[in-house]
Amino acid sequence: MRRRPPHVIQLTRAERKELQRILRDGRTAQRVARRSRILLAMEHPRTIVDDLAQRVAMTPTGVWYVCRRYETAGLDAIYDAPRTGRPREISELERVAIEQLACCELQGLKLELTHWSTRSLTAFVRQRLHRPQLAHSTASLILRDAKLQLHRSRYWITPTLNAEFVQRATRILWLYERVKWLLAHDEIVIAVDEKPNLQALERARPKQGMRPGQIERQEFEYERHETVNFLVVLILHNGEMRCCCLEKNDSEHLCRALPKLLAPFRKWRRVHLIWDGGPSHASAATQTFLRSYGTWLRVLFTPAHAEWLNQAELLLKSFTLHYLKRGSWRSRQELIDHLYASAPEYNRLFAHPINWTWTRRDLRDWVEWKTAGLS
């Protein structure tokens, strides 16, 4: 076959970068990626069409077709052309009405539903728009094109971004930025958090271990053996933990446990303690007890609805993943023994300082951004 000299494609710099981005994207369809490679290859004058066609698994005619489409449509040539298909039975106004109904508050429509599903929305639209033949799959496609997802939702907490919030958060972030500096000046930073009402669950049957071709299996039925209130202390400069188990999550039992937890830190000139404003932490009895330590113990509370500033929460998540998930205990005391035995092992295997990168400057930028959106 006689080799025809290819028509050189003149890509702009923006088009070349876009084609390269499309090829790097792992979600790109193979037919789109193949056409992108053709356009990038045809930009070079010495490209031989027959060799290129063999490399991209196409015919030379197909390569020329992509080039001709680029000359008329630009980068749209890499995507499939619109197909005719059957005419739409749902008009544009009806499609907009379906999208608006999906975003409506259901109480305003005099419905007791708490949220839509595709089928419940379709049933309502059939009556509202007098479309008895409307299929829920059609409504689903309309919502998908509008990027509306009925099946998804998420929670958020709105912090009160006042001067007290900024002051509390700034003090804690100042400590996070200077953990090693404080350590060099004979001061230590610790964070405290608890996991209340941790249930001691015993599975009705022993779990079946993993085997080739079969994952680990665990009995669903279980028996409850009371609860444990698990209190942890995180030492920020090395990531190690101390722990104790409380009979009740109240001020009385907390004040009994604190002297034992704070005793190992007596050698330091000063201790900075970070925890949230839970009832047992902020009660008058606990505050009176903490004042007995004088200036040696400095207590800092995280702002309301900002417990994520407490690094001890990250410790509890990690500890739960490694030592509580998939567990089975025959009694409350067995769970307590497991917790006390797990802490030294956690320190040996997993303890490390948390790389906290959110600084006071990030806090200021975040507060400015949030308050600007509320004004």
NORKAUR-V313643 format. One record per backbone hydrogen bond with DSSP energy under -0.5 kcal/mol. NH is the residue of the N-H (numbers start at 1). CO is the residue of the C=O. E is the energy in kcal/mol with one decimal. If there is no record, write none. Layout:
# NORKAUR-V313643
nh->(NH/NH)
co->(CO/CO)
e->(E/E)
This chain:
# NORKAUR-V313643
nh->(4/6/8/9/11/16/17/18/19/20/21/22/23/24/25/28/33/34/35/36/37/38/39/40/41/42/43/43/44/47/49/52/53/54/55/56/57/58/63/64/65/66/67/68/69/70/71/72/73/74/76/77/78/79/91/95/96/97/98/99/100/101/102/103/104/104/108/109/109/110/111/121/122/123/124/125/126/127/128/129/131/134/139/140/141/142/143/144/145/146/147/148/150/152/159/161/162/166/167/168/169/170/171/172/173/174/175/176/177/178/178/179/182/183/184/185/185/186/187/188/190/191/192/193/195/196/198/198/199/200/201/202/203/204/208/209/211/214/217/223/225/225/228/229/230/230/231/231/232/233/234/235/235/236/236/238/239/242/244/246/250/254/255/256/257/258/259/261/262/263/264/265/266/268/269/270/271/272/273/273/274/274/275/281/282/283/287/288/289/290/291/292/292/293/294/296/297/298/298/299/300/302/306/309/310/311/313/314/315/316/317/318/319/320/321/322/323/324/325/327/329/335/336/337/338/339/340/341/342/343/344/345/346/347/348/349/350/351/356/357/359/363/364/365/366/367/368/369/370/371/372/373/374/375)
co->(2/47/6/42/9/12/13/14/15/16/17/18/19/20/21/25/29/30/31/32/33/34/35/36/37/38/39/40/41/44/47/48/49/50/51/52/54/53/59/60/61/62/63/64/65/66/67/68/69/70/73/74/75/76/89/91/92/93/94/95/96/97/98/99/100/101/105/105/106/107/106/117/118/119/120/121/122/123/124/125/126/131/135/136/137/138/139/140/141/142/144/143/148/149/157/159/160/162/163/164/165/166/167/168/169/170/171/172/173/174/175/176/178/179/180/181/182/183/182/270/272/234/274/232/230/194/195/228/197/226/199/223/201/221/217/207/214/211/208/202/200/226/198/246/195/228/229/244/193/242/191/233/240/189/234/235/235/233/231/229/248/250/251/252/253/254/255/257/258/259/260/262/263/265/186/186/296/188/271/298/190/272/300/278/278/279/283/284/285/286/287/288/289/290/291/293/294/271/296/297/273/275/303/306/307/309/310/311/311/312/313/314/315/316/317/318/319/320/320/324/201/331/332/333/334/335/336/337/338/339/340/341/342/343/344/345/346/346/354/355/357/359/360/361/362/363/364/365/366/367/368/369/370/371)
e->(-0.6/-0.5/-0.5/-1.6/-0.9/-2.5/-2.2/-2.1/-2.4/-2.2/-2.2/-2.3/-1.9/-1.5/-1.4/-1.5/-2.4/-2.5/-1.7/-2.0/-2.3/-1.7/-2.1/-2.2/-2.4/-2.7/-0.5/-0.5/-1.6/-1.5/-0.6/-2.5/-3.0/-1.9/-2.0/-2.1/-0.6/-2.9/-1.8/-2.5/-2.1/-1.9/-1.8/-2.4/-2.3/-2.0/-1.8/-1.0/-3.3/-2.0/-1.2/-1.8/-1.7/-1.4/-0.6/-2.2/-2.3/-2.1/-2.1/-2.2/-2.5/-2.4/-2.0/-1.0/-0.5/-1.0/-0.9/-0.6/-0.8/-1.7/-1.9/-2.7/-2.1/-2.4/-1.9/-2.6/-2.4/-1.1/-2.6/-3.0/-1.3/-1.8/-1.8/-2.1/-1.9/-2.1/-2.3/-2.2/-2.3/-1.4/-1.2/-2.8/-0.6/-1.0/-0.9/-1.1/-2.2/-2.0/-2.4/-2.6/-2.6/-2.4/-2.0/-1.8/-2.6/-2.3/-1.5/-2.1/-2.0/-0.8/-0.8/-0.7/-2.6/-1.9/-2.1/-0.8/-0.6/-1.5/-2.6/-2.2/-3.0/-2.2/-3.0/-1.9/-3.3/-0.6/-0.6/-3.1/-0.6/-2.2/-1.0/-2.6/-0.5/-2.3/-2.3/-0.6/-2.3/-2.9/-2.6/-2.5/-2.1/-0.6/-2.3/-1.3/-2.0/-0.7/-0.6/-2.9/-3.0/-3.0/-3.4/-0.5/-2.9/-1.9/-0.7/-0.9/-2.3/-2.1/-2.1/-3.1/-1.5/-2.0/-2.8/-1.2/-1.4/-2.1/-0.7/-1.8/-2.7/-1.3/-0.5/-1.6/-1.8/-1.5/-1.8/-1.0/-3.1/-2.8/-0.6/-3.2/-2.1/-0.5/-2.0/-0.7/-2.7/-0.9/-2.3/-2.3/-1.9/-2.5/-1.9/-0.6/-1.0/-1.8/-1.5/-1.1/-0.9/-3.1/-0.6/-0.6/-3.1/-1.8/-1.6/-1.9/-2.2/-0.7/-1.7/-0.6/-1.5/-2.2/-1.9/-2.2/-2.9/-2.6/-2.0/-1.9/-2.8/-1.6/-2.4/-1.8/-2.5/-1.5/-2.2/-2.7/-2.0/-2.3/-2.3/-2.1/-1.8/-1.4/-0.6/-0.8/-2.8/-2.2/-1.7/-2.5/-2.8/-1.4/-1.6/-0.7/-0.7/-1.9/-2.3/-2.4/-2.5/-2.7/-2.4/-2.2/-2.6/-2.8/-1.9/-1.4/-1.3/-1.2)
